[in-house]
Amino acid sequence: GMYQGASADGECPLVVDSSTPSCGNSRFGCWVCTVVDKDRSMEAMIKNDEEKVWMTPLLELRNDLGDFSKEKMRRDYRRMNGRVDLFGKDEENLAIIRGPYTKKAREYWLRRVLETQTLVRQLGPEDFRELELISMPELQEIRNLWLYQKHEFDDCLPTIFQEVTGQGFPKPILDDHPLGAEDWQLLRQVCGEDDEFFELQTSLLDIEREFCGMSRRAGIYDRLEDRLKANQFKNEEEALQIRRDEERRLRDADEFGVETTLDVQFLGTTVIITTGTFLRGLMHVGSNQQAGGRAGEAAAMGLSSSLKEIGLELSRLKTGTPPRLVRGSIDFSKTEAQPGDEPIPYFTYWKDDLFHVEHSELPPTGFGRSN
């Protein structure tokens, strides 16, 4: 079987009594599993069976994946959402929770996987000539993620693929992406050795590219704000120091509360946000947009930012309030009836004591067009 060379004595025996030796403290399963430090079974197979020597590149890749001593160097100090999170038992020993792989590390892993795949195809038996460690659809999806979500418009994946395999990468024509590798290199020269500043500039440029040409650019300010906050620190050391200071202030604070735009503080041990608070309220009048709430009330912009900073996800509830018209001036026979929801979606537990428009004798809402 596959594990015949897993030990010097051949196939691992079925242990039926304490006098029968086992095959050691290894394990079988997925060859890239990192539950154990090293795959002793795979090492033994290669060592004891000459026909398994072709698996050496797979073992080397697996050991590289399991080498966690380089994780700090390979992973960003920020999480996917740009936050810097800490863990530790006391203030002085707080450390950063590492985030996703950096661009350099992701390119390294891609190159390693492709190199291993190429070697195994060359050295392995006939049945492994078309072995796929990573498929073309997966490569296409990775490229899309790097290009559009990571804002890495240098588009390095096709280049890496061609350098390793000697084959061209079948990439589609990017009609909506005017930025390319030359722009990336030019921007790098302008930013110099400041990696944080360079990353910020590439991200802001690509976000603008994403919204360019849209008739409504709703959401662009939120995206730009998120990107600016993600790159607010000069480096990891500064981020760690500032976050430790923030944790210290929270620990030493006796009271919490709300501070208004007039610098008035309402302190207490608990803060309750009630309905009628226009979190990031945005009013649309035709093509015009203005921050605010109902009847001239102000929007709570700072409160929204505070909630977002502590990890709460903010979404937008569109009310779509229509203009008020005189009912007698409308011919409802020429409109399309739009009845209310069934069952009625109450926003209270005391619904039996309330009147709802669906309970009235009024005809349902009518939908019409002005032209």
N, C-alpha and C positions, 0 to 999 in steps of 0.2 A: 504494500500500500504506500500512500504518499509519505507516511511517517516511518517507513521501514528503517531509514538511516538515522532516526531521531536519537538513538542511543547506540553505544558500541556493541550491545548484545542483540541489535535488531529491533523488531517491532515491540512497542511497549506491551508488557504482559498484563493480562487481567489478574489482579491481585485477589487470590482466593484464601490466602492465609498469611500470617505475619512473617513466615519464613521466606516468602517470595519477594524479591526486591522490586521496588517500583521504578519508574523511569525518571525520578528526580522531582525537582520543584518547578518544573516548567509547566506550560499550558498549551493547549491547542485552540485554534479559532482563527479569527481574522488576523492576517499577518501584519497589519498596521496598528493593531491594538496596543495602547500604551499603558494598560493596567499594570503590566510588569515592566521592569527596567529594560530587559533584553529578552528577545525570543530565543531561548536556549534550544528549543526544538529545531528551529530553522538553522541555527548555527551548527547543531549536531548533524543535521541532514547534509549540509554542505561539506562538513568535515569528513563524514563517514561514507559518503556516497558520491563517487566521481560524477555520476550522471546528474547530480543536483548542483554542480558548480555554477551552472549558468544562472542560478538564483542569487548569486552574490550581490549584484546590483540592487535587488529587491531588499536584501537584508541591510545593506548600507543605507538605503533610503529610510527603511523602518527605524534604524538606530538614530538616524539624523532627526526624524520626527519625534523620537522619544527623548532627545537631549534637551531637557528643560533648563539647563544652565544658561542657555542663550535666549530664553524667552523675554527677559527684560529688554534686551537689545533689539529684539525682533518686533515687539509689540508697542503700540502707541500708548502714551500715558493718559490719553483721553478715551472715554467710552464712545460708542457709535453716535450718541447724541451730543457729543462734545463736552459732556460733564467730566469733572475730575472727582472720582469717588475714592474714599479712604477706608482702610480697615486697620484694626489694631486694638489692643486692650487698654492702652493708655495714650495720653496725648503725645508724649515724646516719641513713641514707637509707631505712630500712625504711618502707614505706607500706602502707596497708590495701587489701586486695583487696575491691573493692566487691561487695555482695550484691544481692539482688533490689530491684525498684523499691519505693519507699515508698508508703504509702497515698495520699498527696497526688499523687504522680506517676502512680500507676495510675489514679486518678480523672481526672487531666488527659488522659492518653492515651485513655481511653474517650470522654471528651467530644470530643476532637479527631477521633477516627475517626467518631463519630456525626455531628458537624457536617459533616465532609467528605462523608460519604455522603449527607446531606440536600442539600447544595449541588449535588453532581454530579447527583443525581436531578432537581433543579430546572433546572439549566443545560444538561445533556447532551442528546444526541439521544434520539429516542423509544425506541430500543433500550436506553437506559441508565436509563429511568425506575424500574426495579426493581433497579438495581445494589446488590449487597450487599458491603460491605467487611467486615462482621461479621454473622453470621447469628444468628437467634433462639436456636437450640440452643447456640451459642457463648456468647451473653449469659447464658443460663440456667446454663451450667457456670461461667462467671466469677463469677456471683452466688453460687453454691454454695461456690466456693473462698474468696471473700472472707468469706462468712458463717460457714462451718464450719471452715475451715483457718486463716484469718487472724483469726478471732474478732472480726470487725468487725460487731457486731450492730446498728449504726446502719442497715445495709441501704440504702446510698446509691445502688446501681446503678439500681433502679426510678425513683428521683427524677431522676437524671441523664438517663435515657432519656426521661422525660416532658418535662423541661425543654428538651431539644434537639429531639426529634421532634414534641412536642405530642400524643403518643399514650400511652395507659396501658400499663404493662408487665404482661404476663400472668403474675403470680407466683402460685404455689400457696400455700395456707394453711399456715402453719408451726405445726403442732400441738405440736412439741417445742422451740420456741424462745420462751420467755416474755419474753426481753429484747428491747427495741426501741429506736428512735431517742430516745424520751424518756429512757430509762434512760441512754443514751449521753451525752446532753447534761447530765443531772444529775451523772453521774460526772465529766464534764469540768469542771464548775463546782467540784466538790469538790477535784479534783486541781490546779486552777489551770493555770499555764503549764508545769508539769513534764511534758513529753511522755513521758519514759521511765517515770515513775511511772504515768501514765495508761494507757499501753500495757500495763504489767504488770497493773494492776487489771482492765482489760477482758479480758485473756487468762485470768487466774485465774478470774474470774467465769464465763467461757464454758466453761472446762474443767470446772468444778463442774457447770454446767448439762448438759454432755454426759454426765457420769456419774450425774447425779441420777436416782433411781428404779431403778437397776440393783441386782439382788440381790447380784451380786458386782462390786465396784469395782476389780478387778485392773487394775493399770497406772496408776491415778490418781496415785500418789505419784511415779512416774517422769515422768509428764507435767508435774506441778507443779514437780518439780525441774529439768527441762529449761527450763521457762519462767522460773524464777527465775534460772538461770544465764545465760539469754539476755539478761536485763535487769539484770545485776549491775553494769553501768557507768552512771555518771551521764550521760555523753555520749561522743562520738567521741574527743575529746582525751584523756579519762581512759583509755579503752580502748586507744588507741595507746600511751600512756606505759607502762601496765601490761604490755602485750604485748611492748614493747621491752625492758622490764626482765626479763621471763621469758626472752626469747631471749638476753639477755646472760648470765643465770645459767647457761643450758644451755651456752653457748659456753665459759664460764669453768670449768665443772665438769670435774674430772679423772676422777671416778668416778661411776658410777650404781649404783643398787641399790634395795633395798626397805626401807621404814621401817614397823615394826609398830605396832600400837595401844599398845604399851608403850614406844614411842620408841626401840626397839632398831633399829639400822641394819645391814643386810647389804650391803656395797658391792662393786662389781665392774664390769667393763666390759660384761658381758652378764647379762641377767636371763632365766631360763627359768621359765615358769609350767607346773607339772606337773599331771597329773590328780590328783584328790583335793582340788583347791582349789575351795571352794564359792563361786564368784563370784556375789554377790547371792543366795545360797542362801535359799530361802523354803519353809518346811514348812507343809503344809495338814493340819489334823486336824479333820475335819468342816467347820464354817463358820469355824473359827479359823485364823489365819495367824501364823507366827512365823519370824523370821529365824534361820537356822541350817543345819547340815549333818547328816551321818549320826552317829548315836550321840552326840548332844550336842556335836558339833564346831561351832565358830563359823563364820559366813559371812564371806567376804572382801568387805566392803562398800566399804572405801576403795580397794582394788585395782581393783575394778570401775569406780569413779569415775575413777581415774587412766587406765585404758585408754580410757574413753569420752572423756576430755578430749584425748587425742592423736589422736582420730578413728576409733578402732575401733568397729564396730557390735556391740552386745551383744544377744543373743537369749536366750530361756529354753528349756532342755531339761527337759521334764516327764517324770520317771521313773515316777510313778504306782505306787509300791511298795504292793502289796496287804497286808492283814493276814495273819499266819501262822495256818493252820488245820490240824488233824490230818486227814491224808488219809483215814484209815479212817472218819471221821465224815461223809464226803460221798458221796452217791449220784450218781456221775458220769453215770448214764443219764438223769438229769433236767436235765443241763446241756447247753449248746451248746458243741461242741468248737471250740477256737481254736488251731490248729496254729501253729508258729513260722514265721518268714519263710523262703522259699526263693528264692535261695540264702541260707545263713545269713550275717547281716551281722556279720562279725568286726570287732573294733576293733584288730587287730594283723596284722603281716606273718608272724608265726610261728604261724599257725592250725593247721598240721598237728600241732603238738606239744601242742595244747590239747584239753581235753574240753569239750563243749558239751551242754547239757541235751537238745537235739534228737537227739543221738547215743545217748541212753540208751533203755532199754526202757520208760520211764515213759509213761503215756498223755498225750496233749496236754492243755493247760490247758483247764479247763471254765469256761464263763461262765454264771452263774445270777443270779436275783433273790431278794431277801429277802422280797418281798411281791407 
